[in-house]
């Protein structure tokens, strides 16, 4: 089995010694113990799967399921912790969890492995764990697996608690499949929309117009692609994007709609049909792009001490979960480059999903977009104001947001 050393392990002392003057960095969050860990081994392939429930509130926890070769228990723990921070920061009445399977999602056996993992996790999936898409597992696939298992849809644990499960399922289905401009589905783009507005809010905090702002994005799958689309729509220049095959660069701004049309099912762009003027660079070149905003939207631990000095952006906006290691984030802070943490910047998808489950939004995209835009701009402006005025990192402020709501809503979750 392929394994990966988790860069988040044993970094607390390194952070403290590296930037002792930067008192806003919170290392305590990296030491919190989860509520529960489960490890599973596939009897057919030997693939190992993990479920970590970091917090359980009202008997529920939420968080996606990922699949990639090299996924580890420690990685899933980090991601579950991030989900717990998301739900608390945005005052959602549930806890945080994450699932992960150490297996190549491109392997022809991947769907069967995912199905067996979900069957093994059925006691949690049936009553406590609301899951969704993540790296290597698109939403349509996990919904297909749930349907095969007789569980309907990946939000099953919440829908089954509703006063009228059939009506709730209909509302969820309508919301996820609402068509938005660009002939896209609301459920596919809402997370990227939130990331885009985290970026726009950062520019606004500097007093900089979107049209004068440049962006580089690592990863243009569901989250990165959605962010790229809405940044392009807002007038920002997305000058660099990266996929598994390399970085695509155009200093005057890439034709984002054209590139997104050239993606395959894995978020990789067909190089044979690139628009004229697009330069092809090495995959890691995106990190060093001379831009205002860097958006890591592909993998966890993308920014490490090994590449942090390549970063030339004014701010890093985490669209991928756990995109920056703690040590790298401290090094960026020492260079006056703030990181907008994943549990704020990319929380749009889970926040919206729970608004939908709770009946607070429906299949009208404008209502969802307006609410998420307002909330994201408010959060980001608060994070960056404290960074500018007091030198408190956005992550520390975010942890304070989460702590303020950590003990709220411990009663029954009411799903209409």
FIKOL-165286 format. One record per residue (C-alpha): residue in one letter; x, y, z. Coordinates in Angstrom, 3 decimals. Layout:
<pts>
PT	a	X	Y	Z
...
</pts>
This chain:
<pts>
PT	x	0.000	0.000	0.000
PT	x	1.296	3.455	-0.912
PT	x	1.698	5.747	2.070
PT	x	2.390	9.437	2.442
PT	x	4.083	11.172	5.332
PT	x	1.653	13.708	6.714
PT	x	3.410	17.101	6.811
PT	x	1.136	18.251	9.649
PT	x	2.652	15.817	12.135
PT	x	5.131	17.142	14.718
PT	x	5.002	20.725	13.443
PT	x	3.925	22.614	16.559
PT	x	7.453	23.108	17.903
PT	x	8.749	23.986	14.466
PT	x	6.113	26.679	14.082
PT	x	6.879	28.198	17.463
PT	x	10.616	28.310	16.824
PT	x	10.214	29.550	13.273
PT	x	8.063	32.598	13.966
PT	x	7.946	33.181	17.722
PT	x	6.979	36.790	17.149
PT	x	3.768	35.767	15.371
PT	x	1.552	35.123	18.381
PT	x	-1.646	34.865	16.309
PT	x	-0.887	31.355	15.040
PT	x	-2.926	28.733	16.864
PT	x	-1.192	25.359	17.201
PT	x	-3.639	23.916	19.727
PT	x	-6.100	23.040	16.975
PT	x	-3.601	20.587	15.480
PT	x	-3.620	18.567	18.714
PT	x	-7.372	18.092	19.247
PT	x	-8.482	14.472	19.500
PT	x	-11.371	13.248	17.331
PT	x	-14.537	11.717	18.737
PT	x	-14.015	8.452	16.843
PT	x	-11.788	6.721	14.279
PT	x	-12.693	3.688	12.155
PT	x	-10.281	1.794	9.885
PT	x	-11.479	-0.731	7.286
PT	x	-9.667	-3.070	4.908
PT	x	-11.307	-4.095	1.640
PT	x	-11.385	-7.906	1.529
PT	x	-11.073	-7.933	-2.268
PT	x	-8.311	-5.429	-3.096
PT	x	-6.693	-4.776	0.277
PT	x	-7.513	-1.060	-0.013
PT	x	-7.728	0.667	3.353
PT	x	-10.524	3.078	4.198
PT	x	-10.996	5.467	7.096
PT	x	-13.815	7.305	8.799
PT	x	-13.036	9.970	11.386
PT	x	-15.776	11.747	13.301
PT	x	-14.184	14.780	14.907
PT	x	-17.321	16.128	16.566
PT	x	-20.827	14.698	16.866
PT	x	-23.619	17.192	17.515
PT	x	-27.250	16.166	17.885
PT	x	-26.114	12.732	16.723
PT	x	-24.953	14.068	13.344
PT	x	-21.654	14.842	11.630
PT	x	-21.022	15.950	8.065
PT	x	-18.072	15.657	5.701
PT	x	-17.166	14.300	2.283
PT	x	-15.575	11.035	1.209
PT	x	-12.349	11.132	-0.792
PT	x	-10.395	8.492	-2.690
PT	x	-6.754	8.736	-3.633
PT	x	-3.736	6.477	-3.585
PT	x	-1.814	7.289	-0.418
PT	x	-4.696	8.536	1.718
PT	x	-3.887	8.048	5.423
PT	x	-5.715	8.040	8.723
PT	x	-3.849	11.170	9.803
PT	x	-4.904	12.971	6.632
PT	x	-8.544	12.048	7.229
PT	x	-8.224	13.229	10.846
PT	x	-6.958	16.609	9.638
PT	x	-9.850	16.886	7.202
PT	x	-12.435	15.881	9.812
PT	x	-11.045	18.559	12.133
PT	x	-11.447	21.062	9.319
PT	x	-15.063	20.014	8.823
PT	x	-15.736	20.489	12.527
PT	x	-14.300	23.994	12.232
PT	x	-16.497	24.702	9.189
PT	x	-19.721	23.645	10.830
PT	x	-18.955	25.601	13.997
PT	x	-17.669	28.701	12.196
PT	x	-20.857	28.950	10.145
PT	x	-23.068	27.993	13.107
PT	x	-24.420	24.793	11.578
PT	x	-26.123	22.461	14.072
PT	x	-23.985	19.389	13.299
PT	x	-20.463	18.111	13.847
PT	x	-17.614	17.409	11.430
PT	x	-16.363	14.149	9.934
PT	x	-14.481	12.814	6.914
PT	x	-14.100	9.575	4.995
PT	x	-11.126	8.504	2.906
PT	x	-10.054	5.465	0.899
PT	x	-6.454	4.694	-0.037
PT	x	-7.080	3.652	-3.654
PT	x	-6.577	5.099	-7.144
PT	x	-9.932	6.562	-8.290
PT	x	-8.959	5.865	-11.915
PT	x	-8.635	2.137	-11.231
PT	x	-11.539	0.262	-12.895
PT	x	-12.301	-1.367	-9.530
PT	x	-12.698	1.982	-7.745
PT	x	-16.499	2.105	-7.785
PT	x	-16.757	-1.371	-6.274
PT	x	-14.224	-0.426	-3.589
PT	x	-16.231	2.701	-2.769
PT	x	-19.433	0.669	-2.573
PT	x	-17.889	-1.838	-0.173
PT	x	-16.498	0.990	1.960
PT	x	-19.921	2.619	2.199
PT	x	-21.536	-0.718	3.032
PT	x	-18.989	-1.227	5.817
PT	x	-19.748	2.270	7.143
PT	x	-23.524	1.701	6.876
PT	x	-24.216	2.040	10.633
PT	x	-22.799	5.566	10.488
PT	x	-24.117	6.421	7.013
PT	x	-27.601	5.242	7.930
PT	x	-28.025	7.321	11.055
PT	x	-25.185	9.743	11.802
PT	x	-22.799	10.635	8.946
PT	x	-23.927	12.908	6.105
PT	x	-21.327	12.640	3.359
PT	x	-20.801	14.062	-0.125
PT	x	-18.231	14.391	-2.896
PT	x	-14.558	15.019	-2.307
PT	x	-11.265	14.460	-4.097
PT	x	-11.614	11.505	-6.484
PT	x	-15.304	10.948	-5.687
PT	x	-17.778	13.128	-7.645
PT	x	-21.250	13.681	-6.206
PT	x	-23.030	11.721	-8.919
PT	x	-20.861	8.688	-8.152
PT	x	-21.426	8.656	-4.416
PT	x	-25.156	9.130	-5.004
PT	x	-25.124	6.138	-7.377
PT	x	-23.425	4.055	-4.690
PT	x	-25.955	5.134	-2.054
PT	x	-28.810	4.258	-4.413
PT	x	-27.352	0.777	-4.969
PT	x	-27.220	0.305	-1.207
PT	x	-30.847	1.352	-0.842
PT	x	-29.915	4.578	0.936
PT	x	-31.278	6.983	-1.665
PT	x	-28.774	9.838	-1.594
PT	x	-25.580	10.725	0.287
PT	x	-27.479	13.068	2.638
PT	x	-29.461	10.022	3.824
PT	x	-28.668	10.323	7.552
PT	x	-30.185	13.818	7.612
PT	x	-33.054	13.173	5.199
PT	x	-34.187	10.150	7.198
PT	x	-34.659	12.422	10.242
PT	x	-36.886	14.878	8.396
PT	x	-40.527	15.366	9.302
PT	x	-41.330	14.506	5.674
PT	x	-38.367	12.610	4.163
PT	x	-39.920	12.478	0.689
PT	x	-40.420	16.248	0.598
PT	x	-36.903	16.843	1.907
PT	x	-35.448	14.514	-0.718
PT	x	-37.380	16.370	-3.410
PT	x	-36.087	19.728	-2.132
PT	x	-32.494	18.464	-2.025
PT	x	-32.724	16.964	-5.507
PT	x	-34.233	20.162	-6.917
PT	x	-31.563	22.333	-5.320
PT	x	-28.621	20.191	-6.388
PT	x	-29.917	20.052	-9.962
PT	x	-31.024	23.664	-10.378
PT	x	-29.507	25.001	-13.607
PT	x	-27.440	28.188	-13.375
PT	x	-26.001	30.413	-16.133
PT	x	-23.346	28.540	-18.066
PT	x	-25.605	25.463	-18.192
PT	x	-24.136	24.190	-14.914
PT	x	-25.805	22.688	-11.861
PT	x	-26.066	24.674	-8.645
PT	x	-24.845	21.762	-6.541
PT	x	-21.708	21.476	-8.679
PT	x	-20.703	25.145	-8.564
PT	x	-21.841	26.540	-5.217
PT	x	-18.578	25.633	-3.475
PT	x	-16.506	27.307	-6.177
PT	x	-18.807	30.331	-6.045
PT	x	-17.995	30.686	-2.358
PT	x	-14.250	30.445	-3.025
PT	x	-14.546	33.066	-5.757
PT	x	-16.233	35.454	-3.362
PT	x	-13.606	34.808	-0.712
PT	x	-11.114	36.027	-3.331
PT	x	-13.269	38.987	-4.313
PT	x	-13.727	39.930	-0.652
PT	x	-9.951	39.880	-0.207
PT	x	-9.521	42.297	-3.115
PT	x	-12.277	44.517	-1.732
PT	x	-10.486	44.600	1.624
PT	x	-7.459	46.093	-0.171
PT	x	-9.633	48.585	-2.036
PT	x	-8.731	46.866	-5.305
PT	x	-11.197	46.380	-8.159
PT	x	-11.710	42.819	-9.424
PT	x	-10.650	43.843	-12.928
PT	x	-7.274	44.900	-11.532
PT	x	-6.758	41.628	-9.644
PT	x	-4.863	38.570	-10.887
PT	x	-5.333	34.975	-9.742
PT	x	-3.600	31.602	-10.116
PT	x	-5.492	28.380	-9.370
PT	x	-3.978	24.970	-8.688
PT	x	-6.616	22.440	-9.712
PT	x	-9.689	23.032	-11.882
PT	x	-11.967	20.192	-10.866
PT	x	-15.296	20.856	-9.174
PT	x	-14.068	23.421	-6.636
PT	x	-11.261	25.050	-8.612
PT	x	-13.228	25.056	-11.854
PT	x	-16.231	26.674	-10.210
PT	x	-14.008	29.300	-8.597
PT	x	-12.305	29.998	-11.926
PT	x	-15.662	30.436	-13.670
PT	x	-17.030	32.950	-11.162
PT	x	-13.761	34.858	-10.861
PT	x	-13.729	35.178	-14.653
PT	x	-17.365	36.330	-14.561
PT	x	-16.443	38.967	-11.964
PT	x	-13.730	40.353	-14.250
PT	x	-10.672	39.037	-12.418
PT	x	-7.787	37.856	-14.576
PT	x	-7.150	34.170	-13.983
PT	x	-3.681	34.052	-15.523
PT	x	-2.615	30.536	-14.497
PT	x	-4.339	27.236	-13.801
PT	x	-2.752	23.871	-13.113
PT	x	-3.959	20.303	-13.465
PT	x	-2.139	16.979	-13.185
PT	x	-0.462	17.534	-16.559
PT	x	1.029	20.967	-15.871
PT	x	0.369	24.696	-15.609
PT	x	-1.423	26.701	-18.288
PT	x	-0.443	30.369	-18.333
PT	x	-1.537	33.479	-20.207
PT	x	-0.471	36.841	-18.758
PT	x	-3.475	38.713	-20.161
PT	x	-5.887	36.211	-18.632
PT	x	-6.951	32.737	-19.683
PT	x	-10.191	32.031	-21.527
PT	x	-11.675	30.169	-18.579
PT	x	-14.961	29.049	-20.195
PT	x	-13.007	27.564	-23.110
PT	x	-10.594	25.714	-20.818
PT	x	-13.370	24.330	-18.645
PT	x	-15.036	22.905	-21.750
PT	x	-11.813	21.002	-22.484
PT	x	-11.737	19.145	-19.143
PT	x	-12.189	15.420	-18.805
PT	x	-13.924	13.635	-15.916
PT	x	-10.802	14.053	-13.769
PT	x	-10.455	17.816	-14.253
PT	x	-7.597	17.553	-16.773
PT	x	-7.519	19.840	-19.823
PT	x	-7.035	18.447	-23.340
PT	x	-3.694	19.935	-24.434
PT	x	-4.379	19.176	-28.099
PT	x	-7.177	21.767	-28.208
PT	x	-5.735	24.638	-26.185
PT	x	-6.710	28.173	-27.241
PT	x	-4.035	30.157	-29.045
PT	x	-1.528	31.951	-26.835
PT	x	-1.708	29.620	-23.849
PT	x	1.746	28.735	-22.523
PT	x	2.396	25.261	-21.102
PT	x	4.603	25.258	-17.997
PT	x	5.592	22.658	-15.387
PT	x	2.877	21.661	-12.928
PT	x	4.479	23.418	-9.948
PT	x	4.904	26.700	-11.834
PT	x	1.445	27.776	-10.690
PT	x	2.779	28.239	-7.148
PT	x	5.290	30.849	-8.273
PT	x	2.903	32.839	-10.464
PT	x	3.244	36.581	-9.952
PT	x	-0.374	37.198	-8.962
PT	x	-2.418	38.875	-6.264
PT	x	-4.223	35.714	-5.163
PT	x	-3.097	32.077	-5.137
PT	x	-5.865	29.481	-4.869
PT	x	-4.679	25.930	-4.076
PT	x	-7.722	23.888	-5.127
PT	x	-6.297	20.438	-5.824
PT	x	-4.721	18.434	-3.018
PT	x	-4.047	18.622	0.690
PT	x	-0.571	19.747	1.790
PT	x	0.084	21.527	-1.521
PT	x	2.038	24.353	0.139
PT	x	4.890	23.088	2.310
PT	x	8.161	24.503	3.642
PT	x	9.790	23.202	0.459
PT	x	7.821	25.509	-1.848
PT	x	6.583	28.305	0.388
PT	x	9.258	30.731	-0.804
PT	x	8.022	30.220	-4.367
PT	x	4.724	31.844	-3.418
PT	x	4.590	35.400	-4.731
PT	x	0.898	36.114	-4.150
PT	x	-0.473	38.707	-1.778
PT	x	-2.871	36.215	-0.175
PT	x	-3.495	32.460	-0.302
PT	x	-7.131	31.334	-0.446
PT	x	-7.511	27.655	0.440
PT	x	-10.034	26.019	-1.887
PT	x	-8.596	22.574	-1.132
PT	x	-8.918	21.157	2.358
PT	x	-5.715	21.383	4.427
PT	x	-3.939	22.934	1.442
PT	x	-1.195	24.572	3.525
PT	x	0.847	22.827	6.201
PT	x	1.073	24.670	9.539
PT	x	4.812	25.241	9.167
PT	x	4.367	26.639	5.655
PT	x	1.550	28.886	6.843
PT	x	3.768	30.279	9.585
PT	x	6.508	30.931	7.022
PT	x	4.018	32.768	4.807
PT	x	2.794	34.807	7.774
PT	x	6.381	35.832	8.502
PT	x	6.492	37.186	4.924
PT	x	3.208	39.062	5.494
PT	x	1.207	36.690	3.278
PT	x	-2.040	35.675	5.018
PT	x	-3.814	32.382	4.353
PT	x	-7.601	32.386	4.267
PT	x	-8.228	28.959	5.818
PT	x	-10.150	26.180	4.140
PT	x	-12.822	26.046	6.834
PT	x	-13.896	29.539	5.786
PT	x	-12.885	29.928	2.142
PT	x	-14.199	26.613	0.819
PT	x	-17.079	26.116	3.251
PT	x	-19.705	27.231	0.735
PT	x	-20.593	23.725	-0.412
PT	x	-21.291	22.244	3.020
PT	x	-22.901	25.415	4.365
PT	x	-25.256	25.596	1.387
PT	x	-26.054	21.872	1.588
PT	x	-27.216	22.298	5.167
PT	x	-29.178	25.447	4.362
PT	x	-30.897	23.319	1.729
PT	x	-31.534	20.428	4.127
PT	x	-32.885	22.816	6.765
PT	x	-35.208	24.470	4.244
PT	x	-33.481	27.863	4.478
PT	x	-32.825	27.945	0.701
PT	x	-34.463	26.114	-2.175
PT	x	-33.927	25.624	-5.905
PT	x	-33.759	29.372	-6.651
PT	x	-30.042	29.944	-7.399
PT	x	-30.257	33.688	-6.797
PT	x	-31.371	33.180	-3.200
PT	x	-28.477	30.799	-2.542
PT	x	-25.904	32.969	-4.291
PT	x	-27.029	36.129	-2.500
PT	x	-26.904	34.543	0.936
PT	x	-23.551	32.824	0.447
PT	x	-21.986	35.955	-1.055
PT	x	-23.112	38.062	1.902
PT	x	-21.883	35.573	4.499
PT	x	-18.535	34.994	2.774
PT	x	-17.770	38.693	2.367
PT	x	-18.606	39.300	6.028
PT	x	-16.369	36.484	7.276
PT	x	-13.415	37.312	5.032
PT	x	-13.532	41.027	5.789
PT	x	-13.395	40.223	9.515
PT	x	-10.485	37.814	9.074
PT	x	-8.424	40.247	7.029
PT	x	-9.266	43.261	9.198
PT	x	-7.764	41.545	12.251
PT	x	-4.756	40.456	10.199
PT	x	-4.166	44.016	9.000
PT	x	-4.921	45.787	12.268
PT	x	-3.598	43.338	14.884
PT	x	-1.405	40.801	13.085
PT	x	-3.768	37.974	14.078
PT	x	-3.749	35.274	11.424
PT	x	-7.019	34.551	9.626
PT	x	-6.873	30.973	10.910
PT	x	-6.687	32.129	14.525
PT	x	-9.659	34.429	14.029
PT	x	-11.496	31.601	12.307
PT	x	-10.811	29.311	15.260
PT	x	-12.269	31.983	17.524
PT	x	-15.407	32.055	15.347
PT	x	-15.630	28.271	15.654
PT	x	-15.065	28.279	19.422
PT	x	-17.827	30.837	19.872
PT	x	-20.358	28.383	18.407
PT	x	-18.829	25.050	19.409
PT	x	-21.377	24.423	22.154
PT	x	-24.424	25.878	20.393
PT	x	-27.359	23.878	19.049
PT	x	-26.707	20.684	20.965
PT	x	-30.398	19.804	20.924
PT	x	-32.353	18.021	18.234
PT	x	-31.790	19.092	14.618
PT	x	-35.144	19.970	13.037
PT	x	-35.227	19.175	9.312
PT	x	-38.519	20.134	7.651
</pts>
